[in-house]
Amino acid sequence: MSAARRAGDVILSVQDVSLAFGGVRALQEVSFDVCEHEIRAIIGPNGAGKSSMLNVLNGVYHPQQGKIRLRNKEFADMDSHQAADLGIARTFQNIALFKGMSVLDNLMTGRNLKMRCNFLQQALWLGPAKREELEHRRAVEEIIDFLEIQHIRKTPVGRLPYGLQKRVELGRALAAEPAVLLLDEPMAGMNLEEKRDMCRFILDVNDHYGTTIVLIEHDMGVVMDISDRVVVLDYGRKIADGSPDEVRGNQSVVDAYLGVAH
C-alpha cells in the first residue's frame, strides 16, 4: 500500500499565514495541510518562501498573520523548544552537527528532550541516570542500524564525507521520535549515489516509523518520485497544491520555473 493511500487525518494545518521582514513579504496568506504518514513537499524557485515556511513551522519565525494547528493544538507564537516538545524535528540546509563529537554522541543529543534526570544525576551516572542513559543509547543504536552507519558510529562527524554527515543529521532528528519531520533540502550538494541513498532512507523512515515528512527540495525528479502531495510557492504565495502529476501539469508552475510569469 502506498503512503498516499495509507495517509490518515490532517496532523498539521497552515491557515492564511503571512510573514514579512520590514517591507519584504516572505509569505502571503499561505494555506495548506499535511496528513499523517504522508510525504509532503514544498517547492518553488529561489526566494519563493520555502525556508521561511519551514522556519514558521518549527518556531524560528513568528508569522504576523494566520494560524498553525498541530493535531488539535493551535499556536501562533511557538518557539523552537516548544515545537520540539510538540513533536516537530528538523534537519537544516547547512549541516548543523557537532563536528568534534562522534556519530553516536551527535545522535544522543537528539534524545535530550526525553531525558528526565538532572545534571547532577547524569554526572554521577548512578541509579535512574544510568538506566535512563542506557535506554537512550539502545534507541540510538537502533537508529544507527536503521541508517546503516554502524561502521562510523565512533567516528568524529567532522571527518565524514558530506553525504554521511547528512545521514547523521537525519538520524539525530529521528532520535527525537518526531511526529512531523521537516527536511530542508536533504539532497543539496549530493552526488547521484548519495541522493539515491537519501531517497531510500526518507521512504524507509516514512514507512518503518510512520513519520510524517515535510520536505523542501530543488531536485524535481526526487520530489515527483517520493512525494504524495506537493505545494508550490512563488514570491511568497501559493500557486499550486496537489499530487505530483497535478503539479507537474499546472501551467502556473511551469511559468514560475521558466521565469515567464513575472
N, C-alpha and C positions, 0 to 999 in steps of 0.2 A: 504494500500500500504506500503511495507517495505521501510526502509531507503535506502537500496541499489537501489531499483527501482526508488526512487524519487531523488537520488543524482544528482546534477547539474554539472556545469562545474568545471574544476580544480580551486580551490581557493588558494592552497598552493603547490609550486613546489620546490623540493630539487634536485639540479643537481650537481653530482660529488663532493660532499662535503667531504673534508678531514680535520681532526683536530689532532694535535699532541701536546704533552707536553714533550718537550725535545726529548728523544728517544722513548717515548711511543706513538704509533699511536692509538688514541682512535676511529677515524673514517677514513675509507679508501675508497674514491671515491663512496660515498653512494648517490643513486638517488632514489626518489620515489615521488609520488604526492598524494594530498588529495583533494577530490571533495567536493563541497558544500553539507552540510546536512548529510554527512556520518560519521560513527564512524570508525576511522582508528586506528588500534592497532599496536604498535611496541613491539615486543617480542624478547627474546633471553636469553641465560644463563647469569649468573653473569659476569660482566666485558665485555659484548658484545658491549657496547657503547650506550645503550638506553638513559640513563640520559644525557650523553654528547650531544646526538642529540636534546633532548628537550632543553638543555641549549643553543644550537646553534639557535634553532627556536625562543626563546624569548630573544635573545641578550645578554645572560650572557657570552657565549663564541663566539669568532670570528674565523671562520674557516680560515686556511691558503690557502685553495683551494676550488673552487666551487661557486655556486650561489644559492640564495634562492629568490623565487618570491612569493609575496602575491598579489593576483589578478594581476594587471598589473604593480606592483611596484617591482623592483629588488633591493636588498640590500645585502651588504656584511659586513658592519661594524656597524650594528644597535645595539643600547644599549637597555636595558630593558624598559626604559621610552618610547623610540620610538616604541618599539614593542607594548606596551600598547596603545599608540596613534593610531597605525595602526589597532588595534582590536584583539590583541592576549593577552589572560589572562591565568593564570596558577595556579594550586594547586601544593603542594610540598609533597614529600615522608615523610618528617618530618614536622609535622604541624607547620605553621608559622603564628599563630594568636596572638593577644594582649590579653594575658591571664587574665589581670586585668580588661579588658573592657567587657561590656555586649555584648551579641549576636547582638543586634541592632546596637551598636556603631561599632563593628567589620565590619558589613555589610556596614555601612555608609562609612568606609574608602575605600571601593571598588568604591565609587562614586566620589572620589577626582578629577580624571581627567576630570570629567564632570562639576565640579563647576567652575563658571566664576567670582564670586565675590572675591575681595581681602581680605586679613586677617582683615583689619580694619572694612570693611563692615560686615564680618562674626562675629566679636567680638561685634559690636553694635547691630547686628541682627535686622536691620531696612530695610524697603522697599524691594529692589531687593534681598538682602541677605536672608531675612525672607521667601520670596516667593520661592526662589531657594531651601532653605533647606527643606521646606515643600514638594516641588515637589520631591526631592530626597528621603525623608522619605516615601512618598507614594510608590515610586518604590521599596524601600527596604521592606516595609510591604507586598507588593505583593510577593516578593521572600520568605519571612518568611512564608506566607500562602502556597505557592507552595511547599516548603520543609517540611511543617507540623511541624514547630518548634515554633508555637505561644506560647506554654506553657513555653518556656525558653527564650523568646525574651529579658527579662531584667536580665537574669542570667549571672554573670561573666563567661567567657568561660573556665577559669581555673578550675571551679567547675564541668564541664560537663564530662560525660564518653567519652572515646576515639571516639566511633562511631559517637556521636553527634558533637564532635569537627570537625571531618572530613566533616560532612554535613554542618556545619557552614562555613568551608573553601570553600566548593563548592559554597555556597551562596554568599560569598564575591567575588569570581571570577565572578559569574553571574551578580553581581551588576554593573560590568564594561560594561555590554552588549557586550560581545566579539563576533566577527565573528568566531574566532577559539579559542577553549578552550583546553588547554593542561593539562592533568591529569597524575600526576606522582604517580603511584601505589595507586590509590584511595581505594583499598581494603586491603592494607597492615595492618596487625595487627587486623583485624576484625574477629568476630565470624561469624557463618553461617547466622544468622538472620540479622546482620548488613550488610553483603555482599549482601544479597537479597534486602535489602532496598536501598543500594547504586546503585545496578544494575538498580533497578526500576527508581530511580531519574535520572541516566545518560540517560536512554532511554527516560524518560519524557522530560528532557532538550532538547535532540536532536529532539524530536517530537514537543513539545509545542513551544519552542523558535526557532527551526530550526537551532540551533547552531551546527557548525561543530566541531567534537571532535577528538582529537588525544590523545591516552592513552597508558601508559606503565603499564603492569600488569603481575604478575607472575602466577596468577591463570588461568590455561589454560581453565578450564571449563567456567569461566567468559568470557575470550577472545573469545572463539568459539561461545558462546551464543549471545553476544551482538555486535560483530564487523561485519562490512560489508566487510572490507578487512584487511589483516594482512601483515606487512613487518617484516621479521626476520633478525636480526643481529647476527653475531658471530665473535668475535675478531675484531670488528670494520668494518666488511664487510657485505654487504647484501647477504644473501644466498637464500632467497626465498621472493616472493611477490605474493599475490593473495587472493582468497576467503578463509574463514576458512577451508573448505573442501580440497581445493588445498594445503594449507599449511600443514594441518594435514597429508596428504598422501605423502609429499615431503621427500624423503629419506635423503637429506642433513639436514633437520630439525630434523628428528629422530636421526641421528648420532650426531648432535650437543648437543641435550639434553641428550642423553645416554652417551656422552663423548667418543665415539669410533672414532670420525673423526680426533682426534689430538693425 
